[in-house]
Every structure is written in structure tokens, then in C-alpha cells.
Amino acid sequence: MNTHLSIEERLWNYIDGVSSADEKSVIEKLLQNDSEWKSKYNDLLEINNILQSSELEAPSMRFSKNVMEEISKIHIAPATRNYINNKIIWGISFFFIALFAGFLIYGFGQMTFSAGEESSITKNLNKIDFSKFFNNAWVNAFMMINMVLGLFLLDNFLTTKRKDFRKNA
């Protein structure tokens, strides 16, 4: 099998004219003496002649216009602005804001404020017990996930506002 590939490869190089002068003389001797090489050479030469005589089909001059007309017939999905209800977006954002505010109120309710002899607000803040603020790991994880989702929503909202501002300007 490998010898057939080698024979074909060497014959194609000979037919294409890319083989060296030494290789050409060896192949010419093999073509005169070996019947297998001669039959393979005739087959490949016939294939080469067929390939050279055939013309490549070129698309018509109107091909790209026909393609574009077919594409224009396809129904394109409307922009998201047309099928997303803004009231739902506002409802989701209100939910996240209310949830965040509720967790802050819950957290501040869990803290103990102990006022000492100092009357300064900064000195009183140092005595706040922050260990009770969101002391449950599940509450912290839930709050973190909601904060990330809320930030994504805020980013999306600000991006659309910026696009609207650029479009109107």
C-alpha cells in the first residue's frame, strides 16, 4: 500500500514538473521498463488532462444579490426593547432594592450599640459589636448573591440609559 502511495506521489511530481533532474531520469527509466508504473502513469496523466480541461463553475453575476434577497425574506426577531416589558424590569429592581434594605435593617437590628462615657459618635462606633452583623453563613451567601445580581441589573440599566443618551445626542 505504501509503495502505491510512493509511486503516485512520485508520478504526480513528475507530471507537475517539480521533481529533480535525477528523479526525472529514474522515473523515465521506470516508465519504460515497469508495466505497473506505466499503467499508473497513464491513469494519472488522464486524470490530469481531465482536470486541466474542465472549467470551474463561477456563480452568476447576480448571485450575491439573490442571496441577500433570500435573507431579507427571513423573519428577523425584533429587538429586545420591543418584547421585554419595562414594568417587569422595574419590579425586579424594586425587589432587589427592598431585599437589600431589609437585610440592612435586619443586620443593624442584630447589632448591640453600647454607649460609654464618650459622647462622640466616632468613639461610639468603635464599641459596636460587628460579630452579630450577618452572623449566619447562609444569610451572608444569600446576601452576596443578591448583591451581585443587583449589580448586574444596575449595570444593564445604566448601559441602556447610556445607549439611549448617545442615540438621542
C-alpha positions as CSV (number, residue, x, y, z in Angstrom):
1,M,0.0,0.0,0.0
2,N,2.8,2.4,0.9
3,T,4.6,1.6,-2.4
4,H,1.4,2.7,-4.3
5,L,1.3,6.0,-2.5
6,S,5.0,6.5,-3.2
7,I,4.5,5.6,-6.8
8,E,1.6,8.1,-7.1
9,E,3.4,10.8,-5.3
10,R,6.5,10.5,-7.4
11,L,4.4,10.3,-10.6
12,W,2.4,13.4,-9.7
13,N,5.7,15.3,-9.0
14,Y,6.9,14.1,-12.4
15,I,3.7,15.2,-14.2
16,D,3.6,18.6,-12.4
17,G,7.3,19.1,-13.3
18,V,8.5,19.6,-9.7
19,S,10.8,16.6,-9.4
20,S,14.6,17.0,-9.7
21,A,16.5,16.0,-12.8
22,D,17.9,12.8,-11.2
23,E,14.3,11.9,-10.2
24,K,13.0,12.5,-13.7
25,S,15.6,10.2,-15.3
26,V,14.8,7.5,-12.8
27,I,11.1,7.8,-13.4
28,E,11.5,7.8,-17.2
29,K,13.6,4.5,-16.9
30,L,10.9,3.0,-14.7
31,L,8.2,4.1,-17.2
32,Q,10.0,2.3,-20.0
33,N,10.7,-0.9,-18.0
34,D,7.9,-1.4,-15.4
35,S,4.3,-2.0,-16.6
36,E,2.8,-1.1,-13.2
37,W,4.5,2.3,-13.3
38,K,3.4,2.8,-16.9
39,S,-0.3,2.0,-16.3
40,K,-0.3,4.2,-13.1
41,Y,1.3,7.0,-15.2
42,N,-1.3,6.7,-17.9
43,D,-4.1,6.8,-15.3
44,L,-2.7,9.8,-13.6
45,L,-2.0,11.6,-16.9
46,E,-5.6,11.0,-17.9
47,I,-6.8,12.5,-14.6
48,N,-4.5,15.4,-15.0
49,N,-5.9,16.1,-18.5
50,I,-9.5,15.9,-17.3
51,L,-8.7,18.3,-14.5
52,Q,-7.0,20.8,-16.8
53,S,-9.7,20.7,-19.5
54,S,-12.6,21.2,-17.1
55,E,-13.7,24.7,-16.3
56,L,-14.5,25.9,-12.8
57,E,-18.1,26.9,-12.4
58,A,-18.4,30.5,-11.5
59,P,-21.5,31.9,-9.7
60,S,-23.7,34.2,-11.7
61,M,-23.1,37.9,-11.5
62,R,-26.3,38.3,-9.6
63,F,-25.5,35.6,-7.1
64,S,-24.8,37.8,-4.1
65,K,-27.9,39.9,-4.8
66,N,-30.0,36.7,-4.9
67,V,-28.6,35.6,-1.6
68,M,-29.3,38.9,0.0
69,E,-32.9,38.9,-1.3
70,E,-33.5,35.4,0.2
71,I,-32.0,36.6,3.5
72,S,-34.3,39.6,3.6
73,K,-37.4,37.3,3.2
74,I,-36.5,35.6,6.5
75,H,-38.3,37.0,9.5
76,I,-35.7,38.6,11.8
77,A,-36.5,38.6,15.5
78,P,-37.5,42.0,16.9
79,A,-35.1,44.0,19.1
80,T,-35.3,43.1,22.8
81,R,-36.6,46.5,23.6
82,N,-39.9,45.6,21.8
83,Y,-40.7,42.4,23.7
84,I,-39.3,43.0,27.2
85,N,-41.8,44.6,29.5
86,N,-40.2,47.5,31.4
87,K,-42.6,47.1,34.3
88,I,-41.1,43.6,34.9
89,I,-37.6,45.1,35.0
90,W,-38.7,47.8,37.4
91,G,-40.4,45.2,39.6
92,I,-37.2,43.1,39.7
93,S,-35.1,46.1,40.6
94,F,-37.5,47.2,43.3
95,F,-37.4,43.6,44.7
96,F,-33.6,43.7,44.9
97,I,-33.6,47.1,46.5
98,A,-36.2,46.1,49.0
99,L,-34.4,42.9,49.8
100,F,-31.1,44.7,50.3
101,A,-32.8,47.3,52.5
102,G,-34.4,44.5,54.5
103,F,-31.1,42.8,55.1
104,L,-29.5,46.0,56.2
105,I,-32.3,46.6,58.6
106,Y,-32.1,43.1,59.9
107,G,-28.3,43.4,60.3
108,F,-28.5,46.7,62.1
109,G,-31.2,45.2,64.3
110,Q,-28.8,42.3,65.3
111,M,-26.1,44.7,66.4
112,T,-25.8,45.9,70.0
113,F,-25.0,49.5,70.5
114,S,-23.4,50.3,73.8
115,A,-22.8,53.9,74.7
116,G,-19.9,54.6,77.0
117,E,-18.8,57.7,78.7
118,E,-17.6,59.3,75.5
119,S,-20.3,61.3,73.7
120,S,-18.5,61.4,70.4
121,I,-20.2,59.5,67.5
122,T,-16.8,58.1,66.3
123,K,-16.0,56.8,69.7
124,N,-19.4,55.1,69.9
125,L,-19.0,53.4,66.5
126,N,-15.8,51.7,67.9
127,K,-17.9,50.0,70.5
128,I,-20.4,48.4,68.0
129,D,-20.3,44.6,68.1
130,F,-19.9,43.7,64.4
131,S,-19.7,40.0,65.1
132,K,-23.5,39.8,65.3
133,F,-24.0,41.6,62.0
134,F,-25.0,39.0,59.4
135,N,-23.6,36.2,61.7
136,N,-25.2,33.4,59.7
137,A,-23.2,32.0,56.8
138,W,-26.3,31.2,54.7
139,V,-27.6,34.8,55.1
140,N,-24.2,36.1,54.1
141,A,-24.1,33.9,51.0
142,F,-27.7,34.8,50.0
143,M,-27.0,38.5,50.5
144,M,-23.8,38.2,48.4
145,I,-25.6,36.5,45.5
146,N,-28.4,39.1,45.6
147,M,-25.9,41.9,45.6
148,V,-24.1,40.5,42.6
149,L,-27.4,40.1,40.7
150,G,-28.5,43.6,41.7
151,L,-25.2,45.0,40.4
152,F,-25.7,43.2,37.1
153,L,-29.2,44.7,36.9
154,L,-27.9,48.1,37.7
155,D,-25.1,47.7,35.0
156,N,-27.7,46.7,32.4
157,F,-29.9,49.6,33.3
158,L,-27.1,52.1,33.1
159,T,-25.8,50.7,29.8
160,T,-29.2,51.1,28.2
161,K,-29.5,54.6,29.5
162,R,-26.1,55.4,28.1
163,K,-27.0,54.0,24.7
164,D,-30.3,56.0,24.7
165,F,-28.3,59.1,25.6
166,R,-25.8,58.5,22.7
167,K,-28.6,57.7,20.3
168,N,-30.5,60.9,21.1
169,A,-27.5,63.2,21.3
